[in-house]
């Protein structure tokens, strides 16, 4: 759970930093809104990319763990039948 909370905290911190940075630059309201919109689009894409990476890695990890468990079960079955 710690990594998930860290990721959420990092995203919230990044959003707050971007908003603070954009709002403190002296620009017209129209330019500021356009900048905020672009930063939101970029952030959404970045989060989407990171989410895909995490899901892919967790799927790989789950597959690897399943293979290990299957091998362990087969080894246990083989050891059990050899002792009989």
N, C-alpha and C positions, 0 to 999 in steps of 0.2 A: 504494500500500500504506500510505502514511503516514496517510491519512484513516481507513482501516479500523482500523488499530492505535489511533488516537486515539479512535475511537468505542468500541472494546472497553475501552480504558483508562478512558474516561469512565463507562461502565456499571459497571465493577468499582469505580471510586472512589465512584460514587453508592451502590452496594450497601453498601460498607464504611462509608460515612458514615451511612447509614440504620440499619444494624445497631448501630453504635457509639452513635448517638443514642438509639435505642430501649432499648438495654441499660443505659445510664447513668441513665435516668429511674427514680426509685423507684416501682415499681408491683408488683402481685402477679404471680406467674408466669403466671397465666391471662390477665391483661390484657396482659402483655408478649408472650405468644404470639399473642394476637389482633392486637395492633399489628403484629408482624412479618408475620403472614399478610396483613393488609391492605396493608402496604407492598409485599410481594412481588407481590400481585395488581396493585397500581397500577404497579409497575415493569414487570411483564410486559406490561401494556397499553401503557405508554409505549414500550417497546422494540418492540412489535409495530407501533404507529403509525409510529414512526421508520423501521422496516424497510420498511413499505409506501411511505412517502414516498421513501426511497432507491431502491427498486425502480422506482417510477413515474418518477422523474427519470432513472434510468439507462436505462429503456426509451425515454423521450422522446429522450434524447441519442443512443441507438443508432439510432433511427428517423431523426433529423435527420442523423446521419453517413451513413447509408445513402443518403438522398436526395442529399446532397452528392457522395458517391462516384459515384452513378448519373449525376448531371448532369456530373461531370467526365469520366466514361467516354464519355458521349454527345458532349460537346464535343470530346474527343480523337478519337473516331471521325469526327465531322464534319470536323474539321481535317485528318485524315489523308486522307479521301476527296476533299476539295477540292484537295489538293496533287497528286493523281494525274493 
